[in-house]
């Protein structure tokens, strides 16, 4: 004889209420990721449907940086920045790496992420240009939907900064600010402050075979005037890439990353500040 | 047109600079002497085929020393013929490498290798 269990009349409504609460909590939680200033997402259907002027040049492609990654010539550095610069250079000459932030998995950040050897993909839609870097899976968004920079008190500081672009003829002009400055250097050599800003003038040259980017960088706390350097990048046609994470095990067994060859900076966070 | 002496000096300096650049860019290569290449024979302990850089460990022929070498990213080495199984555990291998600047007994950057079957991979400068 088959026995049929009767539903528990108290448990069923309770379970339904819990499911309802979880659903509501989930929706509220998802909404919590929305832009704090109410800005439409760059890939929102409503944003893409707006009448944005088409990009005069399609920069979509894969590129590799040409030449050495340093931004030479260097500007006249302020004394504290010069002191670090000299210390890093002296260390290298002696076979010691001073301030090995990137090797220890701190993001290289702008501008070095653009020039540091590895390839990157540029993916352009009307509202944004996305740069996906092979190096440490970094990413940059350059918004071209007419938005303004965020209130720095709201924007979460980032190593690649907040980039807003507009076109001047066939040149994309990008203003990047709101940087994270903790452990963010220009190639270990030059420290950065919250006054750091970059203007890039990006042009497709030689029929699209190369990119030219003029970087103009300012940080009155660390150097005098404008630091302007032009870098070029070569388009690549047979290049996809897989992830390149910096992991706790990444440097295991690498002689150059052994303790005897690394000299840390004596840097303490400000009182009460947690990192 | 042949380069002048001055031009040669400039080209030489550029070539030296290129040798000193860490090709993978993940960390500094300051402890390595990119101007010298050396060889050592041993047996493979481990081979890591990965980004952001590969690494190879071998034990010296007399068994006394473990040598560690770093190499370029797998993404770059694959195009040069390196594979996940290029260096098999316990296989004999001769490694061509850039030594440490301070002469410490340890590995530097992997330049190339001669495998147990005599096949070569990477760059093997004439001795």
Interface residues (C-beta under 8 A of the other chain):
Chain A: X68 X69 X91 X92 X95 X96 X97 X100 X102 X103 X104 X116 X117 X118 X134 X135 X136 X188 X241 X242 X243 X244 X245 X246 X250 X251 X252 X253 X254 X255 X256 X257 X258 X260 X261
Chain B: X17 X21 X23 X24 X25 X26 X27 X28 X29 X30 X31 X32 X46 X48 X51 X52 X53 X55 X57 X68 X69 X70 X73 X75 X100 X101 X102 X104 X106 X107 X108
